[in-house]
Amino acid sequence: MAQRVVNGEQYQAVLLGGDVDGASISVDGRAYRSVVSFNRPGNASGYTAGDVVGGATSAIHTFSGIGPSGGSVLAQSASLLIGKTVVPSGMAGFRLHLFNSSPSAVADNAVFNVASGEINAYMGYVDFPTPIDMGDVLFAQVDYIGRQLKLASGQTSIFAELETRGAYTPASGTAYQVRMSTLEVGLA
């Protein structure tokens, strides 16, 4: 890798291979990382498989600055941290559903649904395995996702809903954090 400065911004250049007429060929790109943190509502209402997990006011999560305005990114990795010291009975994996525009308002503990008017905004999902106990936090990660995401025109964010894949009873106000890393791809 070589560092390159373009218009005052620093990039990493990756040599793809060989050379053309003695000149190296490189691809310049940017990496992005966004973090969503929220505390679930102050109740212990049980989740069933297929419910969404959200904060006190919404279960729609915004990954701000996850890519270039209206551009395309490749999802590289995602991780989920839950502020618990023990995996609750019945907790299974989670599914992170991705949208290029904010879906209709949805509250914590509602059943996940892609509304008919949001089909064009839906970009797919990332499956997290069942979180593991890491001491003071539960943790799950997915690497090398490889899903191409096209951000909406004028948007640098993507939107998500976190769906439970198993039924469990959460603790009141539990902290959740979802991290996502992407790489810019030069596709229109």
N, C-alpha and C positions, 0 to 999 in steps of 0.2 A: 504494500500500500504506500501511496505517496500522498503528501498533503498538497492541496492546490487552493489558491485564493482567487475567487471570482467576485468582482464588484465588492471587495472588502470582506466577503464572507469566506470562512475556511471550510473546505470539504475534504473528504477522503476519496482518493481515486484508486480504483481497483483495476489491475491489469488483467484483461480477460484472456490474453494469450497472443503470442506472436507479435509481429509488427507488419506494418504496411510501408513498403519503400523505406525501411530503416526507422520509421517512427512508431512509437508505442501506441497501442490502442487502449484507452481507458474509459471507464464509465464513472461519471460523477453522480453521487446520490446523497440524500440526506436521511438520517435516522430520526425517528420521532418516538417520544415516550409520553404517555399520559396516565394519570392516576385519578381514580374516582374513589372518594371516601364518603361513607354515610353510616349513620346509626339507624337500625330498624326501629319501629315505633316502640313506645313504652308499654308493651303488652307481651303476653306469652301465648298468643293465638297460634295454634298449630298449623303448619303447612302441610298440604297434601302434594303429592307428585304433580308437577305442572303449574304450581303457583309461582308468582314472581316475588322477589325479595326487594324491598325498597326502604326508603326513609319515611319519616313521618308525613311528608307531603306528597311524595311521588315515588314510583318505582321505575322511572325513566332516568337513566344515567347518561351523562354527557362526557365523552372523552374529548376534551378541548385540545386544539393544536396538535392533532394526531397525523396531520398531513398537509400538503400544500393546497391552497384554495382551489376547490374544484378538481383537484388532481387525483391520481391513483396511488395507492399504497399497497404494499404486501404485508399482511399481518405476520409477524415473526414469532412473537411469544406473548403469553398472557399468564397472569398469576392471580390467585384469589387468597386473601388473608381474612380470617374470621377471628375476632377477639374472644375466643373461648379456650379453655385449657383441656377440655375433653370433647371428643366427637360425640354429639348427641345420638341416642339410639334412633335408628331409622334414617339418619342423614346419609344421603348417597352423593353422587356427583351433582354438578350444576351445569346448566347450558346458558351461555352468554349469547343472546340474540342481537344482531347488529343491523342498524338502519342508517341510511344516509341523510334522513331528515327525522325530526322528532315524531315518534308515533303518538297516537291519541293518548290523552291522560289515562294513567292506570295507577291504582293504589297498591300498596303492599298487600300481599296475600290474595290478590286477584288471580284468576286463571289466565295463563299466557294465551294470547290470541294475536294472530296477524289479521287485522281488519282488512276487508276487501279493498278499501281505498288506500291501503298502505303497502300493497303488494309490490309496487315499483320501488318503494324505499327499502324493502327488506333485502339484506345482503347475505344472509346465512347466519351460521352460528359457530361457536367454539365450545367444545365439550371439555369440562374440567372433570378429572377423576374425583372420587371421594376424598375430601381433605384429610390430611394426616396430622396427628398431634405433634407439634414442634415445641412443646413446653407451654409457653404463655399464649400461643396462637395456633390456629389450625391453618394449614397451608396446602394449596394445590397449584400445579402449574402445567402449562402446555407449551412446548417449544416446537419450532419449525412448522408453524400452522400452514403457511403457504397460501392463504386465501387472499385473492386480489379484491380490494375494496375501492370503489369509485366514490369519492366525496361529491356531494351535490355542488352545483355551481355556486361559487361565492362562499362555500363552507370549508372550514379547516377542522371541523369536528365530526365525530360520528356518535350515534346514540345507541343505547343498549338497554335490554331488560335481562335480568338475571333470574333464570328459572330453576326451581328445585327439581331434582330428578327422583327424590324420595320423600316420604312423609316423616316429619320430625317436629318436635316442639322446641321452638327457640326461646332464648332468654330475652327478657325485656331490654330494649336499648342496645343490643349487641352491635359492636362495631364491625363493619365490613370494609374491605379495600380491594379494588380490582385495578390491576396494572396492565397496560398493553403497550407493546413496542411494535413499530412498523418501519418499513423502508419505502422511500419514494420510488415509484417506477415510472418511467417515461412513456406512459400510455395515455392517450386522449380518451 
